[in-house]
Amino acid sequence: MATSTGETVGRSEGPAEPETGDLDEDELFDVLANQRRRYALHALQGQPTAELGPLAERVAAWENDIDVAEVNSAERKRVYTALQQTHLPKMDGAGVVDFDKNRGVIEPTDDFEDATVYMDVVRGREIPWSQYYMALSAVAAALLAAVAVNAYPFVLLPDFAWGVFAVVAFTVSSLVHYYHARGNRLGAGETPIELGE
């Protein structure tokens, strides 16, 4: 095919392959905004391929807080239809999975793992880690000011000791945050984190 400038544009032999590493954040957050899609992502974690039927049963079981064996045909059909017609095409469009609607087969893409790290689940009365680190920074700044003006009881220990205390506090917090976030990723554990394991 020729363009108006005389350049020749080749015809593609088939649908263009999605490039990896190009997840659109708005699309991705839209995908993650729906609980059924998060459940589907969780169920797909670590699988090279999955079939729509078993995926629908697993998601229906989580939604109804029952075992897979207890899922009835109406519950399965409701989830199956929604996944097939709405959720999996949306996830495919976002580049998180490849969904073959005709065969009912879902394959996580190379970008699938990148998608799972966008979840930072805050449960119950937990505070977000960003607020925790702001508070810890404020405490460290107040400590530094107290040491700088030789306020009592901070003069009882050398300045170096207070510096070590601040470094240890941030190091321990970072390690706890790392392990907490790792456990809260989509696909970590047997059930989605939202179900409270």
Backbone as a printed PyTorch tensor [residue, N CA C, xyz], in Angstrom:
tensor([[[  0.8460,  -1.1680,   0.0000],
         [  0.0000,   0.0000,   0.0000],
         [  0.8950,   1.2360,   0.0000]],

        [[  0.5730,   2.2390,  -0.7590],
         [  1.3780,   3.4480,  -0.8650],
         [  0.7210,   4.5660,  -0.0940]],

        [[  1.5370,   5.4090,   0.5100],
         [  1.0280,   6.5710,   1.2260],
         [  1.1260,   7.7650,   0.3010]],

        [[  0.5980,   8.9050,   0.7480],
         [  0.6280,  10.1100,  -0.0750],
         [  2.0440,  10.6010,  -0.3030]],

        [[  2.9930,  10.2110,   0.5120],
         [  4.3790,  10.6550,   0.3280],
         [  5.1590,   9.6820,  -0.5290]],

        [[  4.5000,   8.6290,  -0.9830],
         [  5.1840,   7.6770,  -1.8420],
         [  5.8330,   6.5360,  -1.1020]],

        [[  5.7590,   6.5330,   0.2280],
         [  6.3540,   5.4470,   0.9850],
         [  5.4620,   4.2280,   0.8930]],

        [[  6.0660,   3.0850,   0.9360],
         [  5.3030,   1.8480,   0.8870],
         [  5.1700,   1.2940,   2.2940]],

        [[  3.9550,   0.9650,   2.6230],
         [  3.6860,   0.3900,   3.9350],
         [  3.3000,  -1.0570,   3.7290]],

        [[  4.0200,  -1.9780,   4.3790],
         [  3.7410,  -3.3990,   4.2260],
         [  2.4680,  -3.7950,   4.9430]],

        [[  1.8260,  -4.8180,   4.3920],
         [  0.6260,  -5.3430,   5.0530],
         [  1.0490,  -6.2950,   6.1540]],

        [[  0.3450,  -6.2360,   7.2470],
         [  0.6770,  -7.1610,   8.3320],
         [  0.0640,  -8.5150,   8.0170]],

        [[  0.7530,  -9.5560,   8.4030],
         [  0.2940, -10.9150,   8.1520],
         [ -0.8020, -11.3300,   9.1210]],

        [[ -0.9510, -10.6260,  10.1930],
         [ -1.9490, -10.9590,  11.2120],
         [ -2.0120,  -9.8430,  12.2200]],

        [[ -2.6950, -10.0620,  13.3220],
         [ -2.7660,  -9.0230,  14.3360],
         [ -1.3820,  -8.7340,  14.9040]],

        [[ -1.1440,  -7.4570,  15.1640],
         [  0.1580,  -7.0550,  15.7060],
         [  0.3280,  -7.6220,  17.1000]],

        [[  1.5090,  -8.1070,  17.3890],
         [  1.8120,  -8.6300,  18.7160],
         [  1.9810,  -7.4560,  19.6710]],

        [[  1.3800,  -7.5040,  20.8600],
         [  1.5690,  -6.4180,  21.8090],
         [  2.9960,  -6.3870,  22.3040]],

        [[  3.5220,  -5.1880,  22.4220],
         [  4.8800,  -5.0460,  22.9410],
         [  4.8430,  -5.1740,  24.4470]],

        [[  5.8710,  -5.8030,  24.9990],
         [  5.9280,  -5.9460,  26.4480],
         [  6.5200,  -4.6880,  27.0610]],

        [[  6.2250,  -4.4800,  28.3090],
         [  6.7750,  -3.3400,  29.0240],
         [  6.0440,  -2.0420,  28.7480]],

        [[  4.9190,  -2.0990,  28.0170],
         [  4.1910,  -0.8930,  27.6550],
         [  2.8110,  -0.8500,  28.2760]],

        [[  2.6760,  -1.3310,  29.5040],
         [  1.3760,  -1.3090,  30.1580],
         [  0.9280,   0.1270,  30.3660]],

        [[ -0.2850,   0.4240,  29.9560],
         [ -0.8660,   1.7330,  30.1820],
         [ -1.4270,   1.7420,  31.6060]],

        [[ -0.9450,   2.6390,  32.4520],
         [ -1.3410,   2.6250,  33.8620],
         [ -2.8290,   2.8530,  34.0570]],

        [[ -3.4260,   3.7560,  33.2670],
         [ -4.8600,   4.0040,  33.4250],
         [ -5.6630,   2.7460,  33.1210]],

        [[ -5.3010,   2.0680,  32.0230],
         [ -5.9850,   0.8130,  31.6810],
         [ -5.7690,  -0.2360,  32.7580]],

        [[ -4.5400,  -0.3090,  33.2430],
         [ -4.2110,  -1.3110,  34.2510],
         [ -4.9810,  -1.0670,  35.5460]],

        [[ -5.0510,   0.1850,  35.9910],
         [ -5.8060,   0.4850,  37.2050],
         [ -7.2920,   0.2190,  37.0040]],

        [[ -7.7760,   0.4210,  35.7730],
         [ -9.1680,   0.0910,  35.4700],
         [ -9.3890,  -1.4140,  35.5900]],

        [[ -8.4250,  -2.2020,  35.1200],
         [ -8.5070,  -3.6600,  35.2430],
         [ -8.5160,  -4.0580,  36.7170]],

        [[ -7.6280,  -3.4740,  37.5080],
         [ -7.4930,  -3.8440,  38.9160],
         [ -8.6200,  -3.2930,  39.7920]],

        [[ -9.4140,  -2.3730,  39.2550],
         [-10.4880,  -1.7670,  40.0450],
         [-11.6390,  -2.7320,  40.2930]],

        [[-11.7140,  -3.8070,  39.5300],
         [-12.8210,  -4.7450,  39.6510],
         [-12.3780,  -5.9960,  40.4050]],

        [[-13.1390,  -6.3730,  41.4230],
         [-12.7670,  -7.5200,  42.2530],
         [-12.7350,  -8.8200,  41.4560]],

        [[-13.6720,  -9.0340,  40.5600],
         [-13.7060, -10.2760,  39.7830],
         [-12.4520, -10.3950,  38.9190]],

        [[-11.9870,  -9.2810,  38.3640],
         [-10.7600,  -9.3240,  37.5540],
         [ -9.5390,  -9.5670,  38.4430]],

        [[ -9.5340,  -9.0030,  39.6480],
         [ -8.4240,  -9.2730,  40.5770],
         [ -8.4010, -10.7440,  40.9520]],

        [[ -9.5740, -11.3270,  41.2000],
         [ -9.6440, -12.7520,  41.4940],
         [ -9.1110, -13.5710,  40.3180]],

        [[ -9.4870, -13.1830,  39.1080],
         [ -9.0120, -13.9040,  37.9180],
         [ -7.4960, -13.8010,  37.8040]],

        [[ -6.9560, -12.6190,  38.0370],
         [ -5.5000, -12.4480,  37.9920],
         [ -4.8260, -13.3090,  39.0450]],

        [[ -5.4090, -13.3520,  40.2230],
         [ -4.8450, -14.1620,  41.3050],
         [ -4.8310, -15.6450,  40.9070]],

        [[ -5.9460, -16.1060,  40.3230],
         [ -6.0480, -17.5120,  39.9260],
         [ -5.0850, -17.8570,  38.7920]],

        [[ -4.7660, -16.8940,  37.9470],
         [ -3.8730, -17.1380,  36.8110],
         [ -2.3960, -17.1000,  37.2020]],

        [[ -2.1050, -16.5690,  38.3750],
         [ -0.7130, -16.4220,  38.8090],
         [  0.0150, -17.7550,  38.7710]],

        [[  1.1570, -17.7820,  38.1030],
         [  2.0140, -18.9580,  38.0670],
         [  1.5870, -20.0150,  37.0610]],

        [[  0.5280, -19.7580,  36.2940],
         [  0.0720, -20.7270,  35.2990],
         [  0.4690, -20.2640,  33.9000]],

        [[  1.0470, -21.1440,  33.0860],
         [  1.3840, -20.7480,  31.7220],
         [  0.1390, -20.5910,  30.8540]],

        [[ -0.9150, -21.3290,  31.1870],
         [ -2.1760, -21.2490,  30.4520],
         [ -3.3020, -21.7330,  31.3460]],

        [[ -4.5160, -21.2720,  31.0670],
         [ -5.6780, -21.6850,  31.8580],
         [ -6.8890, -21.7610,  30.9410]],

        [[ -7.8550, -22.5760,  31.3440],
         [ -9.1040, -22.6830,  30.5980],
         [-10.1850, -21.9030,  31.3190]],

        [[-11.0950, -21.3500,  30.5320],
         [-12.1300, -20.4780,  31.0710],
         [-13.0360, -21.1800,  32.0850]],

        [[-13.4200, -22.4200,  31.8240],
         [-14.3250, -23.1410,  32.7290],
         [-13.7850, -23.2620,  34.1430]],

        [[-12.6040, -23.8740,  34.3180],
         [-12.0390, -23.9770,  35.6760],
         [-11.7580, -22.6190,  36.3140]],

        [[-11.3610, -21.6220,  35.4960],
         [-11.1260, -20.2810,  36.0350],
         [-12.4220, -19.7060,  36.5870]],

        [[-13.5200, -19.8580,  35.8540],
         [-14.8200, -19.3500,  36.3040],
         [-15.2480, -20.0330,  37.6040]],

        [[-15.0220, -21.3350,  37.7130],
         [-15.3680, -22.0560,  38.9450],
         [-14.5730, -21.5430,  40.1340]],

        [[-13.2610, -21.3220,  39.9300],
         [-12.4010, -20.8430,  41.0180],
         [-12.8420, -19.4530,  41.4790]],

        [[-13.1080, -18.5560,  40.5240],
         [-13.5360, -17.2010,  40.8600],
         [-14.9030, -17.2290,  41.5390]],

        [[-15.8260, -18.0370,  41.0400],
         [-17.1550, -18.1520,  41.6520],
         [-17.0530, -18.6630,  43.0860]],

        [[-16.1570, -19.6050,  43.3250],
         [-15.9670, -20.1280,  44.6830],
         [-15.4960, -19.0240,  45.6220]],

        [[-14.5320, -18.2200,  45.1700],
         [-14.0400, -17.1220,  46.0090],
         [-15.1310, -16.0840,  46.2470]],

        [[-15.8890, -15.7610,  45.2040],
         [-16.9420, -14.7490,  45.3550],
         [-18.0260, -15.1900,  46.3350]],

        [[-18.2890, -16.4790,  46.3730],
         [-19.3440, -17.0000,  47.2510],
         [-18.8080, -17.5890,  48.5470]],

        [[-17.4880, -17.4950,  48.7370],
         [-16.8250, -17.9860,  49.9450],
         [-17.1640, -19.4630,  50.2100]],

        [[-16.9920, -20.2700,  49.1500],
         [-17.2480, -21.7020,  49.2430],
         [-16.1280, -22.4490,  48.5320]],

        [[-16.1010, -23.7750,  48.6830],
         [-15.1410, -24.5960,  47.9560],
         [-15.5730, -24.7190,  46.4980]],

        [[-14.6200, -24.9890,  45.6210],
         [-14.9190, -25.1390,  44.1970],
         [-15.9690, -26.2270,  43.9740]],

        [[-15.8920, -27.3020,  44.7310],
         [-16.8370, -28.4120,  44.5680],
         [-18.2810, -28.0040,  44.8960]],

        [[-18.4570, -26.9320,  45.6690],
         [-19.7920, -26.4870,  46.0620],
         [-20.4120, -25.4830,  45.1050]],

        [[-19.6660, -25.0400,  44.0970],
         [-20.1830, -24.0500,  43.1410],
         [-21.2820, -24.7020,  42.3050]],

        [[-22.4620, -24.0600,  42.2850],
         [-23.5570, -24.6200,  41.4800],
         [-23.5050, -24.0700,  40.0570]],

        [[-24.3240, -24.6090,  39.1860],
         [-24.2640, -24.2480,  37.7670],
         [-24.6310, -22.7820,  37.5260]],

        [[-25.5630, -22.2360,  38.2980],
         [-25.9530, -20.8340,  38.1240],
         [-24.8040, -19.9000,  38.4990]],

        [[-24.1190, -20.1920,  39.6150],
         [-22.9840, -19.3680,  40.0350],
         [-21.8580, -19.4440,  39.0110]],

        [[-21.5900, -20.6610,  38.5300],
         [-20.5390, -20.8530,  37.5420],
         [-20.8720, -20.1270,  36.2490]],

        [[-22.1100, -20.2640,  35.7740],
         [-22.5110, -19.6490,  34.5060],
         [-22.4390, -18.1310,  34.5780]],

        [[-22.8760, -17.5460,  35.7050],
         [-22.8470, -16.0950,  35.8720],
         [-21.4160, -15.5690,  35.7480]],

        [[-20.4780, -16.2230,  36.4250],
         [-19.0770, -15.7910,  36.3730],
         [-18.4640, -16.0830,  35.0040]],

        [[-18.7520, -17.2620,  34.4570],
         [-18.2350, -17.6630,  33.1530],
         [-18.6200, -16.6390,  32.0840]],

        [[-19.8960, -16.2700,  32.0540],
         [-20.3920, -15.3210,  31.0500],
         [-19.7470, -13.9540,  31.2110]],

        [[-19.6570, -13.4870,  32.4540],
         [-19.0580, -12.1710,  32.6960],
         [-17.5720, -12.1620,  32.3260]],

        [[-16.8600, -13.2290,  32.6790],
         [-15.4400, -13.3080,  32.3170],
         [-15.2720, -13.3350,  30.8020]],

        [[-16.0660, -14.1670,  30.1370],
         [-15.9310, -14.3360,  28.6890],
         [-16.2920, -13.0620,  27.9220]],

        [[-17.3600, -12.3880,  28.3170],
         [-17.8600, -11.2640,  27.5370],
         [-17.2730,  -9.9160,  27.9350]],

        [[-16.8760,  -9.7910,  29.1900],
         [-16.4360,  -8.4720,  29.6600],
         [-15.0180,  -8.4510,  30.2220]],

        [[-14.7810,  -9.2360,  31.2460],
         [-13.5550,  -9.0870,  32.0240],
         [-12.2970,  -9.5410,  31.2870]],

        [[-12.3190, -10.7260,  30.7030],
         [-11.1230, -11.2070,  30.0020],
         [-10.8080, -10.3790,  28.7580]],

        [[-11.8140,  -9.9560,  27.9620],
         [-11.4820,  -9.0490,  26.8570],
         [-10.8520,  -7.7380,  27.3400]],

        [[-11.3150,  -7.2150,  28.4750],
         [-10.7290,  -5.9810,  29.0260],
         [ -9.2860,  -6.2220,  29.4610]],

        [[ -9.0430,  -7.3800,  30.1050],
         [ -7.6810,  -7.7220,  30.5340],
         [ -6.7750,  -7.9520,  29.3200]],

        [[ -7.3240,  -8.5490,  28.2710],
         [ -6.5860,  -8.7540,  27.0320],
         [ -6.2430,  -7.4080,  26.4030]],

        [[ -7.2210,  -6.5020,  26.3750],
         [ -6.9910,  -5.1730,  25.8040],
         [ -5.9380,  -4.3780,  26.5490]],

        [[ -5.8400,  -4.6170,  27.8560],
         [ -4.8270,  -3.9240,  28.6640],
         [ -3.4470,  -4.5540,  28.5100]],

        [[ -3.3840,  -5.7360,  27.8650],
         [ -2.0890,  -6.3830,  27.6430],
         [ -1.6270,  -7.2700,  28.7780]],

        [[ -2.5320,  -7.5900,  29.6970],
         [ -2.1640,  -8.4080,  30.8530],
         [ -2.2490,  -9.8980,  30.5260]],

        [[ -3.2380, -10.2700,  29.7200],
         [ -3.4010, -11.6580,  29.2930],
         [ -3.6790, -11.7050,  27.7980]],

        [[ -3.4730, -12.8780,  27.2160],
         [ -3.9410, -13.1720,  25.8610],
         [ -5.1360, -14.0890,  26.0400]],

        [[ -6.2990, -13.6390,  25.5560],
         [ -7.5220, -14.4210,  25.7090],
         [ -8.0200, -14.8610,  24.3420]],

        [[ -8.0580, -16.1610,  24.1210],
         [ -8.6060, -16.7380,  22.8980],
         [-10.0520, -17.1290,  23.2080]],

        [[-10.9760, -16.2710,  22.8040],
         [-12.3920, -16.4660,  23.1380],
         [-12.9470, -17.7360,  22.4980]],

        [[-12.5000, -18.0600,  21.2760],
         [-13.0190, -19.2420,  20.5810],
         [-12.6400, -20.5350,  21.3000]],

        [[-11.4260, -20.6130,  21.7850],
         [-10.9630, -21.8230,  22.4750],
         [-11.2020, -21.7660,  23.9800]],

        [[-11.4900, -20.5710,  24.5150],
         [-11.6800, -20.4260,  25.9530],
         [-10.3900, -20.6080,  26.7250]],

        [[ -9.2720, -20.1260,  26.1380],
         [ -7.9550, -20.3000,  26.7490],
         [ -7.3690, -18.9330,  27.0870]],

        [[ -6.7990, -18.8450,  28.2660],
         [ -6.1840, -17.6040,  28.7500],
         [ -4.7150, -17.8600,  29.0180]],

        [[ -3.8580, -16.9720,  28.5190],
         [ -2.4200, -17.0770,  28.7670],
         [ -1.9120, -15.7460,  29.3060]],

        [[ -1.2840, -15.7480,  30.4710],
         [ -0.6720, -14.5140,  30.9690],
         [  0.4160, -14.0410,  30.0000]],

        [[  0.5020, -12.7380,  29.7960],
         [  1.5190, -12.1730,  28.9130],
         [  2.8070, -11.9230,  29.6960]],

        [[  3.8120, -11.4370,  29.0050],
         [  5.0600, -11.0770,  29.6810],
         [  4.8500,  -9.9350,  30.6680]],

        [[  3.8130,  -9.1240,  30.4460],
         [  3.5280,  -7.9920,  31.3290],
         [  2.6690,  -8.3810,  32.5330]],

        [[  2.2360,  -9.6270,  32.5940],
         [  1.3610, -10.0740,  33.6770],
         [  1.9950,  -9.8340,  35.0410]],

        [[  3.2580, -10.2170,  35.2060],
         [  3.9470, -10.0480,  36.4920],
         [  4.0270,  -8.5770,  36.8840]],

        [[  4.2470,  -7.7060,  35.8940],
         [  4.3120,  -6.2750,  36.1870],
         [  2.9750,  -5.7730,  36.7340]],

        [[  1.8780,  -6.3350,  36.2200],
         [  0.5510,  -5.9030,  36.6560],
         [  0.2980,  -6.2510,  38.1070]],

        [[  0.8110,  -7.3860,  38.5640],
         [  0.4990,  -7.8310,  39.9210],
         [  1.1550,  -6.9820,  40.9990]],

        [[  2.1890,  -6.2270,  40.6720],
         [  2.8620,  -5.4240,  41.6970],
         [  2.1570,  -4.0980,  41.9550]],

        [[  1.1150,  -3.7770,  41.1970],
         [  0.4070,  -2.5220,  41.3930],
         [ -0.5580,  -2.5590,  42.5650]],

        [[ -0.7710,  -3.7390,  43.1280],
         [ -1.7110,  -3.8570,  44.2360],
         [ -0.9920,  -3.6280,  45.5600]],

        [[ -1.4930,  -2.6880,  46.3290],
         [ -1.0040,  -2.4810,  47.6940],
         [ -2.2400,  -2.5460,  48.5810]],

        [[ -2.5380,  -3.7340,  49.0420],
         [ -3.7650,  -3.9500,  49.7870],
         [ -3.5980,  -3.4480,  51.2200]],

        [[ -4.5050,  -2.5940,  51.6400],
         [ -4.5100,  -2.0780,  53.0040],
         [ -5.7650,  -2.6330,  53.6630]],

        [[ -5.5760,  -3.4860,  54.6700],
         [ -6.7040,  -4.1580,  55.2970],
         [ -7.0180,  -3.5540,  56.6600]],

        [[ -8.2970,  -3.5920,  57.0080],
         [ -8.7390,  -3.2070,  58.3500],
         [ -8.2480,  -1.8400,  58.7660]],

        [[ -7.5340,  -1.8170,  59.8880],
         [ -7.0800,  -0.5480,  60.4420],
         [ -5.6280,  -0.2400,  60.1150]],

        [[ -5.0780,  -0.9460,  59.1400],
         [ -3.6950,  -0.6920,  58.7520],
         [ -3.5840,   0.6950,  58.1260]],

        [[ -2.4080,   1.2910,  58.2730],
         [ -2.1690,   2.5570,  57.5830],
         [ -1.3140,   2.2580,  56.3550]],

        [[ -1.4680,   3.0490,  55.3020],
         [ -0.6340,   2.8420,  54.1120],
         [  0.8420,   3.0620,  54.4660]],

        [[  1.6960,   2.3290,  53.7740],
         [  3.1340,   2.4380,  54.0540],
         [  3.6570,   3.8470,  53.8060]],

        [[  3.1090,   4.5630,  52.8510],
         [  3.5860,   5.9240,  52.5790],
         [  3.3920,   6.8090,  53.8100]],

        [[  2.2410,   6.6660,  54.4870],
         [  2.0090,   7.4470,  55.7080],
         [  2.9270,   7.0020,  56.8390]],

        [[  3.1810,   5.7050,  56.9160],
         [  4.0960,   5.1880,  57.9420],
         [  5.4890,   5.8090,  57.7720]],

        [[  5.9900,   5.8250,  56.5210],
         [  7.3250,   6.3810,  56.2810],
         [  7.3710,   7.8880,  56.5240]],

        [[  6.2780,   8.5920,  56.2580],
         [  6.2490,  10.0260,  56.5770],
         [  6.3570,  10.2320,  58.0850]],

        [[  5.6190,   9.4170,  58.8400],
         [  5.6700,   9.5280,  60.3080],
         [  7.0590,   9.1710,  60.8260]],

        [[  7.6530,   8.1180,  60.2760],
         [  8.9920,   7.7160,  60.6980],
         [ 10.0150,   8.8060,  60.3830]],

        [[  9.8740,   9.4570,  59.2360],
         [ 10.7660,  10.5580,  58.8700],
         [ 10.6040,  11.7360,  59.8210]],

        [[  9.3570,  12.0240,  60.2280],
         [  9.1120,  13.1170,  61.1720],
         [  9.7580,  12.8140,  62.5250]],

        [[  9.6590,  11.5550,  62.9650],
         [ 10.2940,  11.1570,  64.2280],
         [ 11.8110,  11.2960,  64.1170]],

        [[ 12.3830,  10.8660,  62.9870],
         [ 13.8390,  10.9720,  62.7970],
         [ 14.2860,  12.4380,  62.7740]],

        [[ 13.4790,  13.3100,  62.1430],
         [ 13.8160,  14.7380,  62.1010],
         [ 13.7540,  15.3540,  63.4980]],

        [[ 12.7360,  14.9770,  64.2810],
         [ 12.6230,  15.4910,  65.6550],
         [ 13.7900,  14.9920,  66.5010]],

        [[ 14.1880,  13.7430,  66.3040],
         [ 15.3280,  13.1790,  67.0180],
         [ 16.6020,  13.9360,  66.6770]],

        [[ 16.7990,  14.2050,  65.3910],
         [ 17.9840,  14.9550,  64.9430],
         [ 18.0110,  16.3480,  65.5700]],

        [[ 16.8560,  17.0120,  65.6030],
         [ 16.7890,  18.3530,  66.2060],
         [ 17.0950,  18.2970,  67.7020]],

        [[ 16.5540,  17.2910,  68.3880],
         [ 16.7900,  17.1580,  69.8410],
         [ 18.2570,  16.8910,  70.1290]],

        [[ 18.9040,  16.0690,  69.2980],
         [ 20.3300,  15.7740,  69.4880],
         [ 21.1630,  17.0110,  69.1890]],

        [[ 20.7680,  17.7760,  68.1600],
         [ 21.5280,  18.9690,  67.7650],
         [ 21.5300,  20.0380,  68.8610]],

        [[ 20.4290,  20.1510,  69.6310],
         [ 20.3630,  21.1700,  70.6870],
         [ 20.7080,  20.6050,  72.0700]],

        [[ 21.2060,  19.3710,  72.0850],
         [ 21.6000,  18.7160,  73.3410],
         [ 20.4680,  18.6640,  74.3590]],

        [[ 19.2630,  18.3120,  73.8860],
         [ 18.1070,  18.2130,  74.7760],
         [ 18.2410,  16.9560,  75.6430]],

        [[ 17.7520,  17.0920,  76.8640],
         [ 17.7500,  15.9550,  77.7750],
         [ 16.5700,  15.0720,  77.4110]],

        [[ 16.6560,  13.7940,  77.3700],
         [ 17.6930,  12.8480,  77.7730],
         [ 18.6200,  12.4340,  76.6290]],

        [[ 18.5450,  13.1400,  75.4970],
         [ 19.3200,  12.7310,  74.3230],
         [ 20.8160,  12.9340,  74.5100]],

        [[ 21.2170,  13.7290,  75.4870],
         [ 22.6410,  13.9390,  75.7480],
         [ 23.2620,  12.7530,  76.4790]],

        [[ 22.4410,  11.8320,  76.9800],
         [ 22.9460,  10.6890,  77.7270],
         [ 23.6680,   9.6810,  76.8350]],

        [[ 23.3480,   9.6810,  75.5340],
         [ 24.0190,   8.7880,  74.5850],
         [ 24.7660,   9.6260,  73.5600]],

        [[ 25.8430,   9.0920,  72.9850],
         [ 26.5630,   9.8490,  71.9710],
         [ 25.7090,  10.0370,  70.7130]],

        [[ 25.9980,  11.1010,  69.9720],
         [ 25.2630,  11.4000,  68.7400],
         [ 25.2670,  10.2050,  67.7840]],

        [[ 26.3970,   9.5070,  67.7310],
         [ 26.5310,   8.3550,  66.8380],
         [ 25.4730,   7.2950,  67.1350]],

        [[ 25.1820,   7.0660,  68.4100],
         [ 24.2010,   6.0620,  68.8170],
         [ 22.8150,   6.4150,  68.2860]],

        [[ 22.4650,   7.7130,  68.3210],
         [ 21.1570,   8.1260,  67.8010],
         [ 21.1000,   7.9680,  66.2840]],

        [[ 22.2270,   8.2000,  65.6240],
         [ 22.2900,   7.9860,  64.1730],
         [ 22.0830,   6.5210,  63.8240]],

        [[ 22.7320,   5.6400,  64.5960],
         [ 22.5660,   4.1960,  64.3830],
         [ 21.1050,   3.8020,  64.6160]],

        [[ 20.4910,   4.3800,  65.6540],
         [ 19.0890,   4.0820,  65.9520],
         [ 18.1930,   4.4390,  64.7570]],

        [[ 18.4070,   5.6000,  64.1630],
         [ 17.5870,   6.0350,  63.0250],
         [ 17.7800,   5.1120,  61.8200]],

        [[ 19.0530,   4.7370,  61.5520],
         [ 19.3330,   3.8440,  60.4190],
         [ 18.6900,   2.4810,  60.6390]],

        [[ 18.7910,   1.9570,  61.8530],
         [ 18.1950,   0.6470,  62.1580],
         [ 16.6690,   0.7160,  62.0250]],

        [[ 16.0580,   1.8130,  62.4810],
         [ 14.6010,   1.9570,  62.3930],
         [ 14.1480,   1.9210,  60.9350]],

        [[ 14.8670,   2.6370,  60.0640],
         [ 14.4960,   2.6330,  58.6440],
         [ 14.7810,   1.2770,  57.9880]],

        [[ 15.8730,   0.6340,  58.3730],
         [ 16.2180,  -0.6690,  57.7970],
         [ 15.1910,  -1.7270,  58.1790]],

        [[ 14.8470,  -1.7760,  59.4610],
         [ 13.8520,  -2.7560,  59.9150],
         [ 12.4980,  -2.4790,  59.2530]],

        [[ 12.1130,  -1.2160,  59.1610],
         [ 10.8510,  -0.8590,  58.5180],
         [ 10.8380,  -1.2890,  57.0590]],

        [[ 11.9420,  -1.0830,  56.3650],
         [ 12.0360,  -1.4650,  54.9550],
         [ 11.9160,  -2.9710,  54.7760]],

        [[ 12.5660,  -3.7350,  55.6630],
         [ 12.4760,  -5.1940,  55.5720],
         [ 11.0600,  -5.6860,  55.8420]],

        [[ 10.4140,  -5.1300,  56.8600],
         [  9.0310,  -5.5140,  57.1620],
         [  8.1220,  -5.1480,  55.9900]],

        [[  8.3210,  -3.9610,  55.4270],
         [  7.5230,  -3.5220,  54.2750],
         [  7.7150,  -4.4650,  53.0950]],

        [[  8.9460,  -4.8670,  52.8380],
         [  9.2520,  -5.7640,  51.7140],
         [  8.4930,  -7.0910,  51.8630]],

        [[  8.5710,  -7.7050,  53.0300],
         [  7.9160,  -8.9900,  53.2400],
         [  6.3910,  -8.8550,  53.2760]],

        [[  5.9040,  -7.7530,  53.8170],
         [  4.4650,  -7.4920,  53.8440],
         [  3.9400,  -7.3190,  52.4170]],

        [[  4.6290,  -6.5240,  51.6070],
         [  4.2000,  -6.2900,  50.2260],
         [  4.2780,  -7.5630,  49.4010]],

        [[  5.2930,  -8.3500,  49.6490],
         [  5.4350,  -9.6180,  48.9260],
         [  4.2650, -10.5520,  49.2240]],

        [[  3.8280, -10.5740,  50.4470],
         [  2.6980, -11.4050,  50.8240],
         [  1.3640, -10.8750,  50.3340]],

        [[  1.2990,  -9.5750,  50.0230],
         [  0.0530,  -8.9610,  49.5630],
         [ -0.0580,  -8.8880,  48.0460]],

        [[  0.9370,  -9.3870,  47.3270],
         [  0.8610,  -9.3460,  45.8670],
         [ -0.2370, -10.2770,  45.3720]],

        [[ -0.8230,  -9.8910,  44.2470],
         [ -1.7830, -10.7860,  43.5980],
         [ -1.0860, -12.0960,  43.3040]],

        [[ -1.7410, -13.1810,  43.6390],
         [ -1.1770, -14.4930,  43.3690],
         [ -0.3740, -15.0660,  44.5060]],

        [[ -0.1300, -14.2900,  45.5470],
         [  0.5960, -14.8150,  46.7020],
         [ -0.3930, -15.5350,  47.5980]],

        [[ -0.1080, -16.7420,  47.9700],
         [ -0.9880, -17.5030,  48.8340],
         [ -2.0470, -18.2680,  48.0620]],

        [[ -2.8160, -19.0450,  48.7920],
         [ -3.8520, -19.8970,  48.1760],
         [ -5.0650, -19.1100,  47.7320]],

        [[ -5.4410, -18.1000,  48.5020],
         [ -6.6330, -17.3150,  48.1860],
         [ -6.2570, -15.8440,  48.0480]],

        [[ -7.0850, -15.0610,  47.3530],
         [ -6.8030, -13.6290,  47.2410],
         [ -6.7130, -12.9780,  48.6220]],

        [[ -5.8550, -11.9900,  48.7370],
         [ -5.6160, -11.3230,  50.0120],
         [ -6.8940, -10.6980,  50.5590]],

        [[ -7.8160, -10.3070,  49.6740],
         [ -9.0690,  -9.6920,  50.0910],
         [ -9.9420, -10.6430,  50.9060]],

        [[ -9.7350, -11.9350,  50.7420],
         [-10.5320, -12.9110,  51.4760],
         [-10.0010, -13.1460,  52.8790]],

        [[ -8.8770, -12.5130,  53.2000],
         [ -8.3590, -12.5490,  54.5580],
         [ -7.6980, -13.8330,  54.9630]],

        [[ -7.4990, -14.7630,  54.0460],
         [ -6.8560, -16.0530,  54.2890],
         [ -7.1570, -16.5400,  55.6800]]])
